[in-house]
Amino acid sequence: KSVSNQTYKNLEHIIIDNLSTDGTVKLVESLSHPRIQFISEADTGQGDAINKGFALSNGDIIMWLNADDFLASDSVISKIVEKFYKNKDIDIVYGGVEFVDYLGLFLRYVPPLKVCLDMLNYVAYIGNSNIFVSRRAFVRCPIDQNYHFVIDHEWLMRIFRCNFQYKMINIPITKFRKHSEAKTSVYSLQLKIEERGRRNRKYN
């Protein structure tokens, strides 16, 4: 709904579902919005789903929004598009993120910080949900499907090493929902350590 409510109208919304049984299919079908393209089929994980969605998209500017998060306001995409078209040489625009609880109630706001690769190695202070990228940037840096827990952090570390031009916008982009069923909560410590170690070895 946060995508459908956007004041910017020239957008497409592609929802990729891995044959879920939690009511997602029924919910999406009930929305019946002309912007929505809905794919429900088996995949090999989140990376496969994200790459599939990007491959199906036609837009010049792309982002992915996880199912438990939502855009911070109805004008977010208009502001992002304006930033891109006023700065023709950029490939990345990112902003802040609001953390909310499972009911969507405000917890805290994390404003955007300047990109520092050394700090980004240790802290994922830019997330997948508060960054928009150009199509050419994503073609060059698709999601690495070998990761599951650190999938977004590894992608961010890689895309910011490609010397793309970027701009920061000091507004909340997304509301990130913290809840007990989130992937960051349910993944085992051993899996987290293994993936973090593999990522760290890749980037020395």
trRosetta pair geometry for C-beta under 8 A, 3 or more apart (Angstrom, degrees):
i j d omega theta_ij theta_ji phi_ij phi_ji
1 4 5.4 -55 -142 42 38 111
1 5 5.9 35 159 -21 69 110
1 31 7.6 -145 -76 -119 73 125
1 70 7.5 -7 65 -137 79 131
2 5 5.9 -53 -140 38 28 112
2 6 7.6 57 152 -51 54 83
2 65 8.0 -148 78 -179 118 159
2 70 3.8 132 -12 -173 152 100
2 71 4.0 171 150 36 119 87
2 74 7.8 -134 -158 -89 64 59
3 6 6.1 -26 -168 -17 39 114
3 11 7.4 -130 -176 116 95 136
3 13 4.7 116 137 -108 144 134
3 35 7.4 -151 133 109 105 138
3 65 7.0 -171 -61 39 117 156
3 71 6.5 119 -71 -8 56 128
4 13 7.1 -54 -66 -16 69 164
4 31 6.9 -147 -57 -173 154 124
4 33 5.1 -103 -114 -121 124 164
4 35 6.6 173 -109 47 73 130
4 36 7.6 -26 -80 -50 106 107
5 74 4.8 -84 134 -114 99 102
6 9 7.6 177 101 -75 91 39
6 11 6.5 10 78 29 147 147
6 71 7.0 10 -77 83 101 165
6 74 5.8 176 -114 -167 34 62
6 75 7.5 133 -151 -91 68 20
6 76 7.1 -78 -119 50 103 80
6 77 4.8 15 -155 27 140 126
6 78 7.2 168 180 -28 95 86
7 74 5.4 84 -28 141 88 96
7 75 5.3 2 21 -98 126 69
7 77 7.9 -178 53 60 65 92
7 78 5.3 -20 77 -37 103 136
8 11 6.0 72 114 -26 99 118
8 75 7.8 102 -22 -146 90 47
8 77 4.3 -118 41 101 136 106
8 78 4.2 -180 -53 -70 106 73
8 81 5.9 138 -130 4 152 142
11 35 6.4 29 92 -153 76 132
11 59 6.9 14 -136 -91 62 143
11 77 6.2 -18 -64 168 151 158
12 35 5.9 -170 -131 -170 42 81
12 37 6.5 11 178 -1 108 113
12 57 6.3 168 79 -136 125 80
12 58 6.5 72 7 38 150 93
12 59 6.2 -158 30 -40 101 111
13 33 7.3 12 53 95 135 127
13 35 4.8 60 15 130 103 104
13 36 5.0 -37 84 -98 107 62
13 37 7.1 163 85 21 52 69
14 36 7.8 144 -94 -159 26 52
14 37 4.7 -19 -110 67 74 104
14 38 8.0 177 -158 -79 49 29
14 39 7.2 10 -176 4 91 107
14 53 4.6 156 106 -152 124 92
14 56 5.4 144 -135 90 154 123
14 57 5.9 -117 -6 -75 142 87
15 28 5.8 -157 91 -124 161 143
15 36 6.3 0 -1 -161 113 100
15 37 7.2 174 24 84 68 51
15 38 4.9 -10 64 -113 107 71
15 39 7.1 176 89 30 57 65
15 53 8.0 11 -110 -112 5 123
16 39 5.2 -10 -114 69 64 106
16 43 7.2 35 165 -31 116 152
16 49 4.2 159 119 -169 134 94
16 50 7.4 -155 47 -70 149 31
16 52 5.6 121 -120 83 146 115
16 53 4.7 -109 -27 -62 128 106
17 20 5.3 -89 -174 6 103 104
17 24 5.4 173 -128 118 134 137
17 25 6.6 164 126 -74 164 77
17 28 7.4 -132 -40 -6 143 152
17 38 7.1 6 3 -171 117 87
17 39 6.8 174 28 92 73 54
17 40 4.2 -19 75 -107 113 80
17 41 7.8 98 79 14 68 43
18 40 7.8 -110 -22 -154 5 62
18 41 7.6 -40 -125 87 42 35
18 42 6.4 52 -157 -134 77 36
18 43 5.1 -94 -104 32 101 95
18 49 6.4 -79 -54 -77 101 130
19 40 6.0 111 -82 169 46 88
19 41 6.6 20 -50 -152 92 14
19 42 5.6 -5 -11 -73 128 65
20 23 8.0 -53 122 38 109 36
20 24 4.5 46 75 24 135 129
20 25 6.9 178 67 -28 85 88
20 40 7.5 -98 22 -141 76 108
23 26 5.3 -57 -162 45 65 112
23 27 5.6 68 141 -28 85 106
24 27 5.7 -63 -147 38 29 112
24 28 6.2 22 162 -16 68 107
24 40 7.8 157 103 -106 110 120
24 67 7.3 -46 -113 -143 126 143
25 28 6.2 -58 -146 37 26 104
25 29 6.2 22 158 -15 63 112
25 40 5.6 26 -99 -91 107 162
26 29 5.9 -60 -146 41 27 110
26 30 6.3 31 155 -26 63 108
27 30 5.8 -58 -153 30 28 112
27 31 7.1 33 150 -27 62 99
28 31 5.7 -48 -159 20 39 114
28 36 6.8 -172 -171 169 97 147
28 38 5.1 133 144 -114 139 141
29 32 6.8 28 173 -60 45 79
29 38 7.4 -126 -71 66 65 173
31 36 6.3 76 99 -13 124 161
32 36 7.9 -147 -154 46 9 129
33 36 4.6 85 69 -7 93 110
37 56 6.7 -154 111 146 145 133
39 52 7.1 -124 94 136 155 125
39 53 7.8 -162 37 -89 129 74
39 56 7.3 -166 -29 -52 143 168
43 48 4.2 176 177 103 109 123
43 49 4.9 135 89 -65 170 79
43 52 6.7 -112 -111 -10 134 147
44 47 7.7 -39 89 66 91 89
44 48 4.3 109 48 -32 83 153
44 145 6.6 52 91 178 117 128
45 48 5.3 102 55 10 63 102
45 49 7.2 -120 110 -4 35 94
45 145 6.4 132 67 -165 115 87
45 148 5.7 -87 -167 -103 136 101
46 49 5.5 -58 -149 37 35 113
46 50 6.2 32 157 -19 70 106
46 148 6.4 117 27 -140 108 68
46 151 5.9 -176 89 34 122 172
47 50 5.9 -54 -144 36 30 108
47 51 6.2 25 159 -13 65 108
47 143 4.4 -166 -147 132 84 120
47 144 6.4 -66 -138 95 145 34
47 145 3.5 177 108 -110 133 61
47 146 7.5 -15 28 12 170 31
47 147 6.5 109 -58 62 136 68
47 148 7.3 -97 -16 -89 104 55
47 151 5.6 -145 -69 -142 96 132
48 51 6.1 -59 -146 41 27 107
48 52 6.1 30 154 -23 63 110
48 145 5.4 63 -57 -129 70 129
49 52 5.6 -57 -149 35 28 114
49 53 6.5 28 154 -20 64 105
50 53 5.7 -53 -150 34 32 111
50 54 6.5 29 154 -15 65 105
50 64 5.3 -18 -133 -100 106 164
50 143 4.9 70 86 -15 126 158
50 151 8.0 149 10 152 147 134
51 54 5.8 -54 -147 39 33 110
51 55 6.2 37 153 -23 65 106
51 142 5.4 53 -114 -176 107 120
51 143 5.2 -128 -55 44 93 105
51 145 6.8 -57 -6 -63 138 110
52 55 5.7 -55 -149 34 30 113
52 56 6.5 25 154 -16 64 108
53 56 5.8 -61 -151 38 31 108
53 57 6.5 39 151 -35 65 105
53 64 6.8 109 83 -108 143 109
54 57 5.5 -49 -149 19 35 118
54 62 6.0 60 -123 -170 94 153
54 64 7.7 -63 -57 -62 97 112
54 138 5.6 -134 -159 152 144 144
54 142 7.1 -172 74 -127 151 94
57 62 6.0 114 105 -109 163 115
57 135 7.8 -154 102 -107 112 106
59 62 5.9 148 82 -73 110 75
59 135 6.9 178 101 -63 57 112
60 84 7.8 149 114 151 112 149
60 134 6.4 -28 165 -147 74 77
60 135 5.5 -89 -145 -9 39 112
61 80 6.9 157 162 132 148 111
61 81 6.5 -163 32 -100 160 73
61 84 5.7 -108 -85 -54 135 169
61 132 5.4 18 178 169 103 119
61 133 7.4 161 -154 83 60 28
61 134 6.3 -43 -100 -104 60 49
61 135 7.5 -81 -59 -33 22 76
62 132 6.9 152 73 -161 33 72
62 133 5.8 -32 65 68 86 77
62 134 7.5 63 18 173 88 10
62 135 6.1 97 -16 -84 119 62
62 138 5.6 -28 63 -24 142 152
63 128 7.7 143 -170 164 82 71
63 129 7.6 84 169 -144 116 35
63 131 6.6 166 -122 92 106 50
63 132 4.5 -63 -58 -103 114 70
63 133 7.1 128 -82 15 65 70
64 128 5.8 -26 69 161 97 118
64 129 7.6 -78 93 -91 60 58
65 69 5.8 -133 -171 84 82 103
65 70 7.3 62 -178 -109 130 31
65 71 7.0 -52 -113 -52 147 81
65 129 5.9 77 -121 -129 62 90
65 174 6.9 -175 -123 -119 97 129
66 69 4.9 69 62 14 86 108
66 128 7.4 86 -32 85 101 121
66 129 6.4 -69 11 -76 92 117
68 177 4.6 -116 149 62 95 127
68 179 6.7 -125 -172 29 142 124
68 181 8.0 174 -88 86 151 97
68 182 6.4 -129 71 -99 162 90
69 129 5.1 -51 130 -128 163 153
69 174 5.4 22 165 175 123 119
69 175 6.3 173 -163 85 75 56
69 176 5.3 -18 -116 -112 117 49
69 177 5.6 -157 -89 5 56 89
70 104 7.6 -5 33 -121 131 114
70 174 7.0 157 87 -157 28 76
70 175 5.3 -9 65 54 78 103
70 177 7.7 52 5 -35 84 112
71 74 7.8 103 107 -88 121 29
71 76 4.9 -145 -176 32 114 148
71 77 7.3 -34 -142 -35 153 91
71 173 7.2 -66 -141 163 72 57
71 174 6.0 -61 -111 -107 40 64
71 175 7.4 32 106 11 10 84
72 76 5.8 112 50 -73 83 132
72 97 8.0 -156 -61 -135 126 43
72 98 5.8 115 -114 12 115 119
72 171 7.4 -178 81 147 144 89
72 172 4.0 164 -131 115 167 102
72 173 5.9 133 1 115 120 12
72 174 5.8 -121 -37 -85 90 8
72 175 5.3 130 -95 -38 69 83
73 76 5.3 135 60 -43 76 88
73 171 7.9 -66 21 165 128 122
73 172 7.5 105 -13 80 99 95
75 78 4.9 -54 -166 41 71 119
75 79 5.9 71 138 -25 88 101
76 79 6.0 -66 -157 37 29 108
76 80 6.4 25 153 -17 68 109
76 171 7.4 -170 -119 116 78 126
76 173 5.8 108 -156 -146 129 56
76 174 7.9 87 -149 -64 163 54
77 80 5.5 -53 -145 38 37 113
77 81 6.1 39 157 -20 69 105
78 81 5.9 -56 -146 37 27 110
78 82 6.4 30 154 -21 62 107
79 82 5.7 -52 -148 34 31 114
79 83 6.5 35 152 -22 63 104
79 169 6.6 142 143 176 113 153
79 171 6.4 -1 124 43 162 155
80 83 5.7 -54 -153 32 33 113
80 84 6.6 31 152 -17 65 104
80 93 5.4 158 -149 95 85 142
80 95 8.0 -106 -87 -18 97 124
80 132 5.1 86 -172 6 137 158
80 169 7.1 -141 -96 20 64 160
80 173 7.6 65 -69 -125 122 107
81 84 5.7 -55 -152 35 34 111
81 85 6.3 17 158 -8 68 111
82 85 6.2 -65 -142 44 27 100
82 86 6.1 22 161 -15 65 112
83 86 6.2 -61 -143 40 24 105
83 87 6.3 -18 167 20 62 113
83 90 7.7 -52 142 71 88 149
83 93 4.9 108 104 -120 137 148
83 167 5.7 -158 175 89 117 140
83 169 5.6 -85 -82 -69 155 131
84 87 6.6 -88 -147 58 22 81
84 88 8.0 66 162 -101 60 36
84 90 6.5 -128 -126 76 60 107
84 93 6.2 -101 -63 -23 83 135
84 132 7.5 -84 -57 111 123 128
84 134 7.5 143 -141 -80 125 92
85 88 7.2 22 -153 -80 37 71
87 90 4.4 29 121 -1 114 120
87 165 7.7 -143 154 130 114 124
87 167 5.7 109 55 -39 167 143
89 165 5.1 23 127 50 89 163
90 93 6.7 74 134 -58 136 83
90 134 7.7 161 117 -36 58 121
90 164 7.6 76 -166 158 54 89
90 165 4.4 -108 -109 109 58 101
90 166 5.9 107 -155 -109 105 22
90 167 5.2 -26 -127 -12 162 101
91 133 6.2 17 154 -160 79 75
91 134 4.2 -84 -144 16 74 120
91 136 6.6 -88 -126 73 122 96
91 137 4.1 132 167 -56 123 126
91 164 3.9 -83 60 -169 128 121
91 165 6.0 106 10 54 81 68
91 166 6.9 -55 63 -77 66 69
92 131 6.5 -18 -163 -168 97 104
92 132 7.2 153 -154 83 48 54
92 133 5.3 -12 -101 -106 74 75
92 134 7.4 -88 -54 -2 48 83
92 137 6.4 136 -59 -127 86 172
92 159 7.2 129 -84 142 137 119
92 160 7.8 -18 -17 -91 177 74
92 164 5.4 96 -12 113 110 126
92 165 7.4 -179 30 97 83 42
92 166 3.7 -25 74 -110 106 103
92 167 7.4 170 93 26 63 55
93 131 7.4 160 86 -154 44 56
93 132 5.0 -6 61 58 91 102
93 166 6.9 176 -77 -162 34 75
93 167 5.2 -12 -110 67 80 91
93 168 7.7 159 -156 -98 60 18
93 169 5.9 26 -178 -10 104 115
94 112 5.9 146 117 -127 88 131
94 126 5.5 2 180 -143 156 120
94 130 5.7 74 -164 126 84 82
94 131 4.1 -18 -100 -103 103 79
94 132 7.3 -177 -78 22 53 62
94 166 6.9 3 6 -178 98 122
94 168 6.1 -31 71 -115 78 65
94 169 7.3 177 88 27 28 80
94 173 7.3 -78 -165 -28 52 152
95 112 5.2 -100 -159 -46 31 130
95 130 5.4 -116 66 -178 66 103
95 168 7.0 127 -95 -171 49 64
95 169 4.5 -42 -85 76 105 86
95 170 6.8 173 -143 -99 89 11
95 171 5.1 -28 -162 64 143 63
95 172 6.6 153 131 -139 117 10
95 173 4.1 135 63 -42 113 104
96 109 6.2 30 158 179 134 93
96 110 5.9 178 -161 91 89 55
96 111 4.6 -48 -98 -128 128 38
96 112 4.9 -109 -63 -31 66 74
96 130 6.5 -103 106 -157 14 148
96 170 6.7 41 -23 -157 113 47
96 171 6.4 -145 30 107 100 22
96 172 4.7 -60 89 -93 100 54
96 173 6.5 157 64 0 44 78
97 109 7.6 170 90 -153 38 57
97 110 5.3 -4 60 58 82 102
97 127 6.2 25 -53 32 160 121
97 129 6.5 86 -116 88 125 104
97 130 4.5 -108 -65 -49 100 142
97 172 6.3 103 -118 -147 15 83
97 173 6.3 -36 -84 49 67 86
97 174 5.3 -13 -125 66 89 85
97 175 7.6 151 -171 -102 71 22
97 176 5.2 29 171 -13 121 118
98 106 6.4 -57 -178 -127 121 85
98 107 7.7 136 171 46 75 73
98 108 7.5 -179 -153 94 60 35
98 109 5.1 -29 -103 -102 75 75
98 110 7.8 180 -88 21 27 69
98 172 4.7 21 -28 -149 98 145
98 174 7.3 -152 36 102 74 43
98 175 4.7 -26 76 -110 105 72
98 176 6.9 171 84 20 46 73
99 106 7.9 89 82 -163 55 51
99 107 4.3 -56 104 65 96 118
99 108 5.2 11 45 53 111 76
99 109 7.7 -157 17 -80 73 28
99 110 7.0 59 -22 -11 101 104
99 175 7.7 134 -116 -163 9 62
99 176 5.3 -35 -105 71 61 96
99 178 5.8 24 -172 -20 104 116
100 103 7.7 -113 159 75 103 53
100 104 5.0 4 155 -155 143 35
100 105 5.9 145 -162 64 90 28
100 106 5.8 -46 -105 -93 83 31
100 107 5.9 176 -108 -2 23 93
100 175 4.8 19 -7 178 127 108
100 176 7.0 153 21 71 75 42
100 177 5.4 -35 75 -102 92 63
100 178 7.2 176 80 17 38 78
101 104 7.2 -54 67 13 61 15
101 105 5.0 -8 35 54 105 88
101 107 5.9 118 -44 -56 77 111
101 177 7.3 18 133 -154 14 74
101 178 6.2 -46 -115 65 45 88
101 179 7.1 98 180 -78 56 80
102 177 6.4 81 -109 -179 40 108
102 178 7.4 -84 -52 89 66 51
102 179 3.8 89 -89 -102 100 116
102 180 7.6 -22 -68 7 137 76
104 175 6.8 48 -148 140 80 145
104 177 6.9 -41 -88 -103 59 109
106 109 7.8 -18 -161 -48 109 85
107 178 6.7 -4 -7 25 162 127
109 172 6.2 -88 -138 -78 108 121
110 125 7.1 -142 164 -158 131 83
111 170 6.3 7 -160 -147 107 87
112 126 7.4 42 -137 -97 85 92
112 130 7.4 -160 -85 143 99 131
112 168 4.8 176 126 -163 141 111
112 169 7.1 86 6 62 156 41
112 170 6.1 -127 36 -101 108 58
113 116 7.6 -50 133 7 111 101
113 119 7.9 -71 119 106 139 148
113 125 5.6 -4 33 132 127 139
113 126 7.8 -124 51 -53 84 88
114 168 6.9 -90 -97 -35 52 154
115 120 6.8 -3 -159 -44 73 134
115 126 7.5 -9 -101 -25 84 145
115 160 5.8 -163 -162 -150 134 134
115 166 6.7 69 -23 72 145 142
115 168 7.9 -164 -25 -62 86 115
116 119 4.1 49 90 19 113 111
116 120 6.3 166 83 -18 55 87
117 120 5.4 -54 -138 39 33 114
117 121 6.6 50 156 -34 63 94
117 157 7.6 94 -150 -145 84 73
117 160 6.3 -177 -95 118 91 119
117 161 6.8 87 -124 -82 133 82
118 121 5.9 -43 -163 14 30 117
118 122 7.8 5 150 -1 57 104
119 122 6.2 -71 -163 43 41 99
119 123 5.9 -32 167 40 80 104
119 125 7.1 -14 135 13 111 129
120 123 7.0 -84 -119 66 27 62
120 124 7.4 57 -158 -106 68 40
120 125 7.1 -105 -103 34 67 89
120 126 7.0 -18 -120 25 111 104
120 156 6.6 -129 -174 126 124 109
120 157 6.0 167 131 -98 111 75
120 160 6.5 10 99 61 173 155
121 157 6.7 81 -97 -121 57 122
121 200 7.9 85 -176 -119 97 80
121 203 6.6 -159 -125 120 104 139
124 127 6.1 69 149 -87 105 74
124 152 7.0 81 -159 100 139 100
124 153 4.3 -82 -93 -100 123 107
124 156 6.9 116 -139 48 88 148
126 130 6.7 -125 -156 78 67 102
126 131 5.9 62 172 -57 109 124
126 156 5.6 167 90 -153 105 144
127 130 5.5 69 58 21 84 94
127 131 7.2 -171 85 -5 40 102
127 152 6.0 28 -162 141 67 144
127 156 7.7 -85 -123 -56 20 149
127 174 7.8 -99 82 59 117 136
127 176 6.9 51 70 -88 163 143
128 131 6.5 -81 -148 41 28 105
128 152 3.8 -100 -35 -133 113 126
128 155 7.1 47 -90 68 105 133
128 156 7.4 -127 -70 -52 66 108
129 173 6.9 164 133 104 70 110
129 174 4.0 -98 145 68 108 173
129 176 6.0 147 65 -85 150 96
130 172 7.8 -79 -119 -165 121 51
130 173 3.9 137 -135 53 77 131
130 174 5.0 -126 -73 19 77 106
131 156 7.3 144 2 -107 166 105
131 173 7.7 126 -37 89 29 172
132 173 8.0 -158 -27 -146 95 141
133 137 4.4 -114 178 82 110 131
133 138 5.4 124 104 -50 127 91
133 159 6.9 -67 -108 -169 145 150
133 164 7.9 21 -143 143 99 167
134 137 4.6 99 58 1 81 102
134 138 7.3 -156 92 -3 45 83
134 164 7.8 -168 29 -157 111 134
135 138 5.9 -61 -152 39 34 105
135 139 6.2 37 152 -23 69 105
136 139 5.6 -49 -145 33 34 114
136 140 6.5 29 156 -14 63 107
137 140 5.9 -62 -154 41 30 107
137 141 6.1 -26 164 32 68 106
137 159 6.4 62 171 -155 108 113
137 162 7.3 147 -145 85 84 144
137 164 5.3 35 -112 -106 119 155
138 141 6.4 -79 -131 67 30 70
138 142 6.2 63 171 -91 72 59
139 142 7.2 2 -140 -54 21 91
140 162 6.2 123 125 -158 131 156
141 155 6.8 122 152 -162 107 80
141 158 5.5 164 -149 119 120 108
141 159 4.4 154 115 -93 164 83
141 162 5.9 -123 -51 -29 129 151
143 151 6.4 23 -163 -180 110 105
143 155 5.6 -35 -114 -88 65 133
144 147 5.4 57 94 8 100 104
144 151 7.2 -158 66 -140 76 73
144 154 5.9 -69 41 118 127 132
144 155 6.8 -166 11 -75 86 80
144 158 7.6 115 -25 -14 119 159
147 150 5.4 -78 -169 71 129 73
147 151 4.3 165 108 -90 104 65
147 154 5.2 154 -25 21 171 150
147 195 5.9 102 -141 -155 86 117
147 198 7.8 -171 -94 91 93 124
147 199 7.0 54 -105 -72 134 107
148 151 5.9 -3 -135 -45 11 113
148 183 8.0 -139 152 -168 85 135
148 187 7.9 162 113 -110 105 132
148 191 7.7 -42 74 170 118 122
148 195 6.8 -115 49 -96 73 148
149 183 6.8 -171 -121 152 66 112
149 184 7.8 110 -158 -99 89 57
149 187 5.0 100 -105 -146 120 168
149 191 6.0 137 -35 132 141 100
149 192 5.5 -138 158 -105 163 63
149 195 4.7 154 50 48 110 161
149 196 7.8 -57 96 -43 122 77
150 153 4.6 -60 -169 51 85 113
150 154 5.2 89 125 -28 96 99
150 192 7.9 107 -44 -148 97 64
150 195 4.8 170 9 137 108 117
150 196 6.0 131 -51 -82 146 61
150 199 5.2 -73 105 -41 151 151
151 154 6.3 -56 -145 35 22 108
151 155 6.5 21 156 -17 59 110
152 155 5.7 -57 -150 38 32 112
152 156 6.3 32 154 -20 67 107
153 156 5.7 -54 -146 37 31 111
153 157 6.3 34 155 -20 65 105
153 199 7.1 35 101 -163 107 162
154 157 5.8 -53 -148 35 30 112
154 158 6.4 26 154 -16 64 110
154 199 5.0 -121 -91 -122 105 118
154 202 7.6 38 -142 66 111 147
155 158 5.8 -62 -151 40 30 109
155 159 6.0 21 159 -17 69 110
156 159 6.0 -54 -134 38 29 104
156 160 6.2 19 168 -10 64 111
157 160 6.6 -64 -146 41 21 102
157 161 6.7 19 154 -20 58 114
157 199 7.5 112 34 -178 154 112
157 203 6.0 -59 155 -78 139 157
158 161 5.8 -65 -154 34 30 111
158 162 7.1 36 151 -33 63 102
159 162 5.8 -46 -159 14 39 118
159 164 6.8 -24 169 15 82 133
160 164 7.5 -90 -115 42 38 96
160 166 7.6 -29 -117 -21 85 152
169 173 7.8 96 77 -68 109 102
172 175 7.3 45 159 -68 127 67
177 182 7.3 -178 101 -78 80 123
178 182 6.6 -69 -145 -11 43 152
179 182 5.4 123 61 -29 69 98
179 185 7.2 -102 100 -4 44 153
180 185 5.4 -157 -159 149 36 159
180 186 7.9 82 156 -59 59 89
181 185 6.7 23 21 68 4 129
181 186 6.4 12 -155 -41 41 128
182 185 4.7 88 61 6 80 105
182 186 7.1 175 82 -2 38 91
183 186 6.3 -69 -134 46 30 94
183 187 5.8 36 171 -32 70 108
184 187 6.7 -39 -129 21 21 110
187 191 5.1 -112 -179 81 98 125
187 192 5.5 114 120 -57 119 93
188 191 4.7 93 61 7 86 101
188 192 7.0 -150 96 -5 46 87
189 192 5.5 -56 -150 38 34 115
189 193 6.2 34 154 -20 68 106
190 193 5.8 -54 -147 36 30 110
190 194 6.3 30 155 -21 64 107
191 194 5.7 -54 -145 35 31 112
191 195 6.3 23 160 -13 66 107
192 195 6.3 -61 -148 40 26 103
192 196 6.1 23 158 -16 64 112
193 196 5.9 -59 -143 41 27 110
193 197 6.1 29 158 -21 64 110
194 197 5.9 -59 -150 35 26 111
194 198 6.5 23 155 -17 63 107
195 198 5.7 -54 -147 37 33 110
195 199 6.3 34 154 -17 66 106
196 199 5.7 -55 -148 39 31 112
196 200 6.1 30 155 -20 66 109
197 200 5.7 -55 -143 37 29 110
197 201 6.4 30 158 -19 64 104
198 201 6.0 -52 -147 35 29 110
198 202 6.6 35 152 -24 61 106
199 202 5.6 -57 -155 30 32 115
199 203 6.6 -3 160 9 67 108
200 203 6.3 -73 -146 54 30 89
200 204 7.9 -82 165 87 60 10
201 204 7.5 31 -165 -79 31 31
